[in-house]
Amino acid sequence: MRMGLLQCDDVAPELRERHGNYPEMFARLFVAVDPSLTWRVWRCHDGEIPDDIEAVDAWMTTGAKFGVNDDRPWIADLERFVRALWDAGKPLAGICFGHQLIARALGGTVIKSPKGWGVGVSFNQVGERAEWMVPWQSGLDLVVSHQDQVVEPPPGARVLGGSDFCPAYLMQLGEHFLGVQGHPEFTKAYSRDLMALRADSVGYARVREGETSLAAAVDDALMARWILAFLRQAMRKREQAR
């Protein structure tokens, strides 16, 4: 499967040597699950927006330090591209910022959460089982790093999982869009270093809670399998509809 990565940010320079940049993080996780994947990257945050939705088989987005409500031309351009993917029935999986961008592009609402930062490992319940969730489990625990949240999903969205802290954590739209607030591509080591880097903004009490949560197991490989299974299913259904 040819994957197109919509890169929306760079890892902070002081963390990049140890952890790599976002494309390396995504490749490391997803290629470990499926070595046959190939990747092409568009640096959307530098204004490099794809001009051909058929350039790859399926698309993913990275997270970002930016917010989807920020007044930046490239975010507006990327939002238009997301709507073009939606209209064409092209598969897309949105991670964190991408999850929020899907929601905003299709009529949902994203705000800076009054609950504050989500950091460390988030613990979520999957309340609805979709056919691509193989192997199945009812919990989904992933590393997170976010202030914004989807508070009103787009019309017709299936909210599949969440928590009291972030109710719209995992959502499916139609047969070809999937969004998750967590970061399956983040390692615990990166999460720890990122919390330390952002401690002044996050708050030391929340960082302490986040560091403690890193003792828990995470479902990064499971989420990667679910995403790839969803994208392949979406590709098959798109072909069958033609």
Stockholm file with secondary structure:
# STOCKHOLM 1.0

chainA/1-242         MRMGLLQCDDVAPELRERHGNYPEMFARLFVAVDPSLTWRVWRCHDGEIPDDIEAVDAWMTTGAKFGVNDDRPWIADLERFVRALWDAGKPLAGICFGHQLIARALGGTVIKSPKGWGVGVSFNQVGERAEWMVPWQSGLDLVVSHQDQVVEPPPGARVLGGSDFCPAYLMQLGEHFLGVQGHPEFTKAYSRDLMALRADSVGYARVREGETSLAAAVDDALMARWILAFLRQAMRKREQAR
#=GR chainA/1-242 SS CEEEEEECCCCCHHHHHHHCCHHHHHHHHHHHHCTTCEEEEEEGGGTCCCSCTTSSSEEEECCCSSCTTSCCHHHHHHHHHHHHHHHHTCCEEEETHHHHHHHHHTTCEEEECTTCCEEEEEEEEECSCCTTCCSCCSEEEEEEEESEEEEECCTTCEEEEECSSCSSSEEEETTTEEEESSCTTCCHHHHHHHHHHTHHHHCHHHHHHHHHHTTSCCCHHHHHHHHHHHHHHHHHHHHHHC
#=GC SS_cons         CEEEEEECCCCCHHHHHHHCCHHHHHHHHHHHHCTTCEEEEEEGGGTCCCSCTTSSSEEEECCCSSCTTSCCHHHHHHHHHHHHHHHHTCCEEEETHHHHHHHHHTTCEEEECTTCCEEEEEEEEECSCCTTCCSCCSEEEEEEEESEEEEECCTTCEEEEECSSCSSSEEEETTTEEEESSCTTCCHHHHHHHHHHTHHHHCHHHHHHHHHHTTSCCCHHHHHHHHHHHHHHHHHHHHHHC
//
